[in-house]
Every structure is written in C-alpha cells, then in structure tokens.
Amino acid sequence: MPIFIFFLPLLSTFICFLCVLFKENRKAEILSSLLISIAAFLSILCYLKINVFVGNYNIYNWINLGNIELKLSVFYDPLTAIMFLVVNSVSALVHIFSIGYMASDPYRARFFCYLSLFTFAMLILVSADNFIQLFLGWEGVGLCSYLLVGFYFSKLSASNAALKAFLVNRVGDFGYLIAIALIFTFFQSLNFEDVFSNSASYAGKNFIFFGYDVDLLTTITMFLFLAAMGKSAQIGLHVWLPDAMEGPTPVSALIHAATMVTAGVFLVARCSPLFEMAHLTLNFITYIGLVTCLFAASVALLQDDIKKIIAYSTCSQLGYMFFACGISAYSLGIFHLVTHAFFKALLFLSAGSVIHVCHHEQNIKKMGGLCRKIPITYFFIILGSLALMGIPPFSGYFSKDLILEFAFSLHSIKGNLVYYLGCLGAAMTSIYSVRLIYLTFHGKSKLKTKEYESVKEAPLVMLVPLFLLSLGAIFSGFFFYKIVKYESFWKNSLFYKENINFVDNAHHIPFIFKLFPIITVILFSFLVLFYFSKLNTFFDFTNKSFSKLLIVIKQKWYFDILYNFLFIKKLKIFSKFLWKRVDQKIIDGLGPLGVSYCVYSASRYLKAFQNGKIFSYATFMVLGIILFFSLIFISF
C-alpha cells in the first residue's frame, strides 16, 4: 500500500498535465483532488496499522556502480508514516479548497498539476532510504515552489519572488552537495543504514578541509544544517519566505504547512544519528532556532499583510522545531511539525478565504468589521490562532509547551535559555495573533461601502477543508501524543537518548514553570486587547518611545537591504563586466563574431575578382591549373 500511496500524486500530475493540453480545467481539479484525497485516506490507514506496513519497498535498482548500490524505493518507517499522513492530508485539503479559490482562473489545470507534483516531490523526499533520492525530492520541492510562487508569471513581483526563492535555496543546496561528497568519501556509501550504523566509529575523527584540521561529523552536519536552513527559512536564509506570498494563497498553505519548509526539520530528524555525534552542531542548531524564533516573531508584530504575518509566524515556529532538535528532542520537534501543519494550514486557508471575499485585499488595516459578515471564517481563524498561541486544549499547547518544559528539565544553561526565550517568543506570538484578529474582524470596516456590502461567506467547497483542518488544530495534539510518550513507537527511525522520557521529564518540573508559558500568552493577549481599545494612545506611546527600534523591525531588520548592498549590487556590476568584457569582447570577439568577421573580410577581397571579365577568369583558371600540377609534382 505505501507504494500505491507514493504513486497516486504522480498519477494526478500526469492526468492534470493531459488536462492542461486539452484545456479541461474542471476535470483537472476534480480528479486531482480525488486522487490526493485517496492518498490521504490510505496514509491514515497505514499510520494506524503501521506495524503491518513498516519496510523498505524497492521500486527500481537505480544506480549500481561497483560498491555503490542505490535504489529508488519507499522506505516506510514511523517517521515516513507520519510525514505521509501530514503531507497527503494537508495537500488533499488544499486541493479541495483550491477548487473554490481558483474557480475563476483560466489556468487552474496547470495550477493543480503543479500542486500534485509538489506533493509527489515531497513524498520522494520523505520516503528516501539514501541521500541521493532525498536530494531528488529536495530539488523537486524547490522546483515546484519556483513554479507555484511564480504561477502569476506575468506579474513582475511574483516572477521576482519565485527567482528569489530558487536562488536563496541554492545556497542551502550547495551545503547539501558538499555533505554528500564528504559522506561518500569517508563512509563509501550513501545509504542511510550504512552511514548511520557506522557514524559512531567516526566520532572524533578529524580531516584536512581547505587547509584546516576539522572534525568530520561536525563538518558534515554543519553542511547538512546549512541545507536545512535554506529550505526551512532560518535566519540568514529566511529572506525568500515572505516574498513567496506572491503565489496563490493555497500554495502558501502547502509550502508553510506540509511541504517545503518542513523538509529541513525532516532532514535533521532523519539524520539524527549523525547530529548526535556533533555536539557543536547541536548547539549551533539550538541558537539559530532561538534567534529565528524571536527575530521572525518581532517582524510579524508590525506587518500589515495578512499572509506575511502568518508567513513570519511559520518562520518563528520552525525555530521551535529546530531548537527542539538542538536539545536532542527530535520526536518533540516532529510532534510540533505535525500539530503546526494543521493549524498553520487552517490559518493560511482562512486568510485565503478572507482575501477571496475581500476582492483580494491583503492589508489588514484596510479591513475591519468582518466578523459580522463572515462569522464562520472568523471562528476558524480564532481556532487556528489559539492553537498557534499554545492555549490548552488546542494542539499547539501539547507540542510547544512540551518542548519548553523538557528544555527546562535539562537544568542547563542551554535548556534555561531555550525555556525563557521560547516563552518570550510565545508572548510575541500572542501579540501578533490578537492584532491580526482585531484589525481584520473587529472595529469599523475600512473597506469601501460597496465592497463591504458585497462581502459574504466563502462557498462550501472552501469551508469544508477549514472545518477538517480545525479538527486537526484541536485534536492532533491528543492523537499524536504517543509519538513522544512511547520510545518504542519510533523503531530506531529517530535517535532517542537512553533512559530519557520526554513526557516524564517535563511533568517533573515545578508546576509554576508549566503554567508560565500559558500565563504569559494569556496576559499579553489581554494587554493587546486592552491597548487596542485605546488604539491611538498605545501607538503614540510606542512610536515616541521605540521609534528607532520600530523602524528597524518594520524594515525586517534590514536583511534585504543588507543583502542587496553586499551581494546583489556587486553581483550586478560583476555580471555586467563579464557580459561586456568577457562575453562580448573575448568569447564572441574571438569566437563566432571573430570567425564571421574573418569570413566576411575574405569574401570582400574575393568578391573583387568576380568582375565579369573573361580575361580575369581565364587567368585564375591557368594559375589554378599550374598550382594543382605543382602540388602533384612536389608530392612525388
């Protein structure tokens, strides 16, 4: 059955491609949604009966060169089972939602083709049993994100955003390629089983890297994490993620909830046996996750675009997943990945519903008063926000608070840092979540009168996916709790420290520290509501007291401006030099243009002899005959 699930999105892609050729938009959206929904249903069944289906299902003997033997296969273990469930479930609901959202788009068959291909690429990635197949899926999701973010390619901002996402991720991909090269050089294999089983024997081994004596496993894991930083938009390589909002909103839900950004967390979890041998890398992952969590949450505080607020929220939540991995709690990181997938997809699709009924307006300061017009969507976005903030009993509470509680139970400087800064991140999460809800749904409407009067609830085909995702936002914490409670569930698919039970450790911390994250979130939520009731006073105070800091945050901490100054401008100057001097003057000048000029010059001289005079022709004929016989005479 896992192989059948694996190929259903590919079949959907092929059918949608035929529909593109024959311009059958309706058939594309119905058939693709049906096939991905079947894949989601079967993924749930396989997860529930996981002991029956665990195994390595070989599809094709791909590479066989000497000692290198790589197979295209479906490596179905507990980690793959969870990812299959999340990817296919969210993708199915995004497909169904898109039927309503993209109803007026004449190119929606192409859109559904890209969505299905995106899903298939992610399944290739999560079902890999070797680094090469994982890289195939890795590049596949990168390509699909480029196609989907740039779906409206005639729009310059969308085209630029797609290119930006593609290029920034190339930095991370470069790190992955170096890691593969190092793994193959020293381990003589690219299969996970061979590499992970021998990782302990390479602990502490050094090698010369560009003249420096460095630790092998630290270097490999650093480059692997560089790849993860690119895909999962960690600070420094995060700049593509907000711009990716230029794509249709269902794309944003798929990228941010189930596919591209989760790939980096999955990579770290899958390679956990390697990362556990590199403590320096684990510390680096922890601190990068913490900085990203706080940085992205701070930027989300002052964003006005509803999709960009949720996008920076994703960036921040990915920080939680990474610093969970950094403290060796890989199962907690995956647990948060799962719960986050449902409530983040709910938030994005709810935002898409708002944008759809507001005639594609995305600025929350131009909305207001929508709770009276679209109460169902309002209810769903509140559910998603409560899960995001970690309010019990919603799913975010189970995963996020468990990470913070376990970090505190470590009784170390790193653990305490994770706990307190994680609580600060949770406080900022509550601020931007309440701000989004208040400005979008409460107060006086800022829409034009005709636009406001025309606002009505989204069609049923868009509301049903929201309802199903809301169930995930509420109950996924209960449903997936066993993946962190019972070590035996993972069957060695994740590294698990001996004699450590995350749930028991978290439960033994003082009760006040269990309550502290919840109290912080609730307190800041009410403070924001209080200040919004006195809106002008609040913003006058903040503008006067923190004006310079607000400018920095509003400019996203100047990352884009800094990169533009350090890299983009200089690269443009260098590219222009290469174009003008090297390409045109040297390559073209000595190459095709030079040859053509020589031929042209020679033809000009030869043309002078074509004068129409018989005497000239006879002279050249005689000279030719003399030359011919002279050559024959010389050869003998």
N, C-alpha and C positions, 0 to 999 in steps of 0.2 A: 504493500500500500504506500509506503513512503516514496517509492519511485513514481507511482501514479500521481501522487500529490506534486512531486517535483516537476513533472512534465505538463501538468494542467495549465500553468501560466504561459508556457511556451506554445501550447496549442492555442490558447487565447490570443497570443501575439500574432500567430500565423493567420488565424481567422480574421482578426482586425486588419491585418495587412491586406488581405484579399478584399475586405470591405472598403478599404481606402482606395484600392484600384477601381472598384466598381461603384464607389460613392454611395455605399449602403450604411449611412450613419446609424440608423435605428437598429439594424441587425448587429452592428459592432457593439453598441452599448449594452444591448440585452444579452448577447451571447458571452461577451467578456465578463459581465457581472455574474452571470450564471456559473461559468466555469470557475472563476475565482471564489465564488461562494461555496461551490462543491469542495474546492481545495481547503477552504477554511473549516468546513464541517468535518472533513476527513482528518484534518490536523488535530481538531479537538478530540476525535475518537482515538486517534493514535496516541495522543498525550495521556488520555485516560487509561489506555491499555499499553502503556509504554514498555512494560516488561516483555510483551509479546513481540514488539516490533524493533527492539534495540538490535542493531547490527550494522555491518558495512555492506551496502548493496552496490555491487560493481555494475557499471553501465558499459564502460568501454576501456580497453587497455590502451591508454593514451600515449605514453612515452616509455620506450624500452631500449635504453642505450647502456650496454654494459651493466654496471651495478645500479644504474638509475632505472627504477620502475615506478611510473606514476599512472594512476588510474583515475578516470572520471567516474566518480561514484557518489552515492548518497550515504554519508557517514551519519547514521541516525542514533544518537545517544541522547541523554536527558537535556543537554544544552541545546542540541539541534531541535529536539521536540518542542521546547519552549519557544525557540525562535520561529519555527514553522508556524506554531499557533499564533504568535503575535503578528508576524508578517502577513500571513494569509487572512487573518481575521480583520485586521485594520484595513488591509488592501481591499477586501471584499466590500466593506462598508464605505470606503472612499469611492469605489467603483459605482456603487448604488447611488450615493449622494451626488456623484458627478452627472448622473442621468438628468437630474433636475437642474443642477448648477450650470451645466454646459448645453442646456437644451437649445439655446439659440445660436450656438456656434456651428458654422457650416463645416468645420474641420474636426469635429469631435471624434470621428472614426480614428483619425491619426492620434488624437489625444489618448483614446482608450488603448490603442496599440502600444504607445509609449508606457502607459501605466502598467500594462501586463508584462511588458519587457522588463520594467523596473522591478516588479515582483519576482520575476524569474531570475534576474541577476542577483537579487538578494538571497534567493534560495540556493543558488550556486555557491555563494559566499559562505552561508551558514552550514551547508552540508558537506563542505570540503574536508578531506582527510589528509591534505597536503598543502604546502604553501603555494604551489603553482595554481591549483584550482581555486584556492581562496583569492589569489591575485586576479584570476579571470573574473570572478564575481565582483571583486573590489573595483576593477576598471569598468565593469559593466554598470554598476550603480553610478559611477562617476559620469559615464557617457549618458545614461538615462537622465540624470539630474540636469546635465547640459541641455538635452533635448526638451525637457519639460519646463525648466526655468525659462528657456528661450522659446517657449511654444508660440508666443506672440512675437515672432522674429521681426516683423515689420516695425515693431516698437523699439526704438533705439535703446531705451533703458533696460528692456528685457534682454535684448541681444548682448548688451554690455555685462549685465548681471550673470548671464549664462557663461560668458567667456571668463569672467572673474572667478566664478565657482570652479570652472575647469582648470584654470591656471594655478590658483591657490592650492588646489588639491594635488597638483603635480609636485609640489614641494614635499608633501607627505608621501606621495608615491615613490619619490626618489629615495626616501628613507627606507621604505619597504624593500625596494630592489637591492639596496646595499645590505640590508639584513638577510635577505635570501642568499645573496652571494657569500656572505660570511658563514651562514649556516651550512651551505653546501660545501664550502671549502674545508670546514673543520669537522662537520658531522658526516659528510659524504652521503647525505640523504636529505630529502625534503619532505618525507612522510612524517606526520605528527608523532606517530607511535615511536618511530626510531629516534627522533630528535628528543622528545620528552623523556623517554626511558634512559637516555644517555646524558641528560643535562647535568645530573649530579656529579658525574665524572669530570665535567669541565668547570666545576665551581672553583674559583680562584686561579684559573688558567689565564695567563697573560699572552699577548702577542703584540707585534710591532705594527702600528697603524699610522701611516704617514709620519714615520719617524718617532712616534711616541709609544712607550710601553704601557698598554692599557688592558683592562680586564675584558676578556672575551664576551662573557654573558652580559656584562653591563653595557658594552658597546652594541651588541645585538639588540638587547631590549630597549635601549635608548632610540635606536633607529626604528624599531617596531612601534614605539610610542610616538615618535615623530609622525609616522603614518596615521596612527590613531588620532593624533591632534588635528591633522588635516581633515579627516572625514568627520570627526565629532566636534569640530569647531571650537577647540580650546584656544585660550588666549594666545595671540600671535598669529594663529592661522584661522581665526574666527571671522575674518572680515567678509567672507563670501556669504555667510549665513543670512544676515539681514537683507542683503540685496537679492537673495534667492526668493524673496517675497514677490518679485515681479511676475513669477509664474502664476497660473490659476490657483486659487485657494486650496482645492483638493490636493494639488501637488505639494503644497506646503505641509498639509496634514500627513501625507505619506512620507515625505522626506524627514520631518521632525519627529514623527511618532514611531515609525516601524522600520524604515529602511536605512537611508544613508547615514544619518548621524548616530544610529545605534551600532553601525559597523565597527567603529573604533573601540567602543566598550566591549563588543563581542570579541574583537581581536585580542585585547588584553586578557579577557577571561579565558579564551581558548588557549592562549599561550601562558597561562598562569604558572605551569611548572618551570618555565624559563624565568619569568619575572621573580619568582620566589627565591631564585639563586642570585638575584641582583638587587641588593638592599638599597644601593644608591639610586637606582631607577625607581624603586617603590617610593622612596622619599620624594623624588622629583615629581612623580605622578600625583602624590598627595598634595604638594604645594601648588602645582599647576591647577589641579582641580579646585583647590580653595580659592586661588586668585581668580580663576574663571568664574566661579560661583558668585563671588562678590562683585567683580567687575561687570558681568552681564546683568546682574540684578540692579546695580546702580544705574546703568544705561536705560534699562526698562522703565525706571521711575519717571523719566522725562520724555519718553517717546509719545507721539500723538497718533501714529499709525497703528491701528488695532492689530494688524498682522505682525508688525515689528515688535510690539510689546510682547506678544506671545513667542516670537522668534527668539528674543533675548532671554525670555523665560526658559526656553529649551536649552539654550547655551548654559544658563545657570544650573539647571537641573542635571545636565550632563556632568557638571563639576562635581555634584554629589556622587554620581556613579563612579567617577574616576577616583575621588579620594576614598571611597569605599574600597576600591581595588588597591589603592595605595597602602591601606592598613590591612591588606591580605584578606579582606572580607568580600571575596569575589561573588559569592552567592547573594550577598546583600546588594551589590551593585547590579546584578542581573535582576534581582527582585524589584529594585527601583526602576530598572529599564522596562520591566513588564507593566507595572502599575502606571508608570509615566506614559507608556504608549497609549493606554486607553483614555486617560483624562486629557492628555495633550491633543490627541486626535479629536476628542469631543470639543475642546476649546477652539481648535482651528476650524472645524466644520461649523461650529456655532457662529464663529466670526464670519465664516463664508456665507452663512445664512443671513447674517446682519448686512453684510456688504451687498448681497444679492438683492435684498428687499429695499436697500437704500440707494439703488441705482449706481452701485459700485463706488460709493463714497467710503473711504477708509479712515478719515480723520475723526477721532472720537470727539474732538472739540466742536465738530460740525454736526454732531448727532444730538443725543439727549431726548428724554421722554419716551423712549422706545418700549419701555416695559408695558405701557398701555396698549401698544399696537401689536407687539409680538411676544405675548406672555410665555408661550411655550419655549421659544428660543431663549428668552430671559431666564427661565427656570433651568434649562440645560447648561447655560454658561455659568450660572451660580454653582451648580453641582460640580462642574469642571474646576471652577476656581477654588471651591472648598477642598477638593481633592489635591489640587496644586499646593494650597497653603498647608496641607497636612492636618486638617481638622478631623478628629475622630467622629464617626467610624469610617470615613472615606479612605480609599486605597492609599493615597499619598501618606496618610498618617502611619500606616503599618510599615511602609518601606523606608521613608525618610527618617522618621523618629528612631527606627531600629538601627539605622546607620549611626546616628548621633549618640544613641545610648551605648552601643557597642564601643564606639570610639572613646567615650568617657570611661568605660570599664577597663580600658587598657592601662589607666593610671600612668600615662607617659606624657611628655611634653607634646609630642605629635598628636596623641589622642585628645588631649585637652584643647589643643589648637583647633583640631577638626570640630570638636563639640561646640566651642564658643563661637567660632567664625561661621559654622554651619547654622547656629541659632540666629546669628546676625543676618545671614542670607535668607533664612525663613522669615525674619521680620520684614526685610525689604520685599520679599515675595508677597506678603500680605498687603503692603502699601500699594504696589503697582496693580495688584489684582482688584482691590477695592476701588482704586482710581479708575480703572478700566470700566468696571461695572457702573460706577456712579455717573461718569461723564457720558457713557453710552446710553444708559437706560433710565436715568433719573434726571430731575430738573426740567427746565424748559427746553423744548426742541429748538435746535439751531438750523434744522433743515428748512428749505423753502416750504411755504404753506401747501402748495400743490404736491410737492414731493412727500411731505409728511402725511398728507391725506391719502396718498396712494400706497403707503406702506401697509403691507398685510403679511400674515404668517406665510412662511415658505410652504411649498407643496408637500404632500405626504411622503413622496419619494425621497425628500431631503430630511424630513423629520424622523422617519423610522430609523435610519442609521444613527441619528443623535440619541434616540431612545436606547438603542442597543449599546452604544458606547457609554451612556450614562450608567447602565447596569455594570459595565466593566469598571467605571470610575468608583462605583460604590462597593462592589463585591470582589474585585480582583485581589484585594488585599487579603480577604479571608481565603479565597480559592487557592492562591499560590503561596500561602504561608508555609506550607510543608517544605517548600524548596529551600528554606533557610532553617527550618526546625529539625529536619532529619538529614544528617550527612549521607545516609545510605541512598538517598534519592539520586544523587549525582553520579554514582557508579564510576568514580575516577575521571569524570569529564571535566571537573574543576579541581584545582588544588585546594585541599582542606587541611588546615592545621590540626594535628592530633590533639585530642583532649580539650578541644575548644568548641563549645556550643554557643553560637551567637545569641540565641534567644535566652539561654540561661544566664550568660554573662550580662546581657542587657537588663534582665529582670532583677539582678542583684545589686544594681546601683541604687543610691538613696532616692526615695520617692520624689523629692523635690526636683531632682535633676531629670526625672521622667516628665514632670509637669512643665518644667521651664520652657521648652520649645513651644508647647501649646499655649501657655500663658503669654509668651512673647508675641505669638501670631495674633491671638485674640485681642491683646492690649493694643497693638499697633493698628489693627483693623478698626477698632473703635475710635482711636485717636484720629485716624484719617477721616472717618465719617464725621467726627466732631468738627474737624478743621474745614471740611468741605461745606459744612453748614454755614461757616463763616469764611467763605472762599477767598474774598479779597484780602481780609486780614492775614490769612495764612500765607498767601503768595507774596504780599507786601513784605512780610517778615522774612521769608526765605530769600527773596530777591535782594533785600538790603544786607542781610547777614552773611549769605553764602553766594553772592553774585558771581564771583570768580570761579568757585567750585561748580556752580550750576552751568556756567558756560562750558567748562571742561567736559562735564558729563553730557551736556547737550550735544557736544561735538564728538561724542563717543570716545572720549579720552584721546582724541586726535590721532587715532591709529591710521585711519585712511589718509589723512593729510601727511602724516609722517612717512608712510609707505610711498605716497605719491612723490614726496620730496627726495627720499633716499633712493628709491628704486625706479619708479615709473618714469620720471623726468629724465634721469640719467640714462635709462634704458632706451628711451625715445631718441636722445641725442646720439647714443652709440649706434642704434639701429639706422638712423639717418646717415651716419658716417659710413656704415657698412654698405648701405644702399647706393649712395652717391659715389664713394671712392672705390670700394672693393667690387661691388656687383657690377656697376655700370662702367667704371673705368678699366678695371683689371679683368674681371671674368668675361664681361660682354665685349670689352675692348680687344682683348687678346683671343677671345673665343669666337662666337658666332658673328658678332659685328665686325671683328677684325678680319676674319676669313671672307665675309661678304664684301668688305671694302677692297680687299686684295683682288678678288674676282672681278669686282666692278671696275677697278683701275685697269687691270689687264684687258678687260673687254673693251675699254675705251681706246686703248692703243691698237688692239687688233681690229677694231671697227674702222680704223683709218685706212686699212688695206682693202676694205670692201668698197672700192671706189667706182666699180662698173667698167673698168678699162681692161680689155683683153690682154694687153701687153703686161700689166701687173700680175694678172692671174697666171699667165704663161711663165713669167719669171719665177714665181713662187713654186710652180709645178716642177720646173727644172731644178731649182735649189732643193726641193724635197726629194727628187729622184737621186741627185748627187749625194745628199745626206744619207739616204737609205742604203745605197750601194757602198758608201764609205763605212758605214756601221757593219755591213756584212763582211767587207774586206778586213776590217780590224779584228772581227771575231774569229776569223780564220788565221 
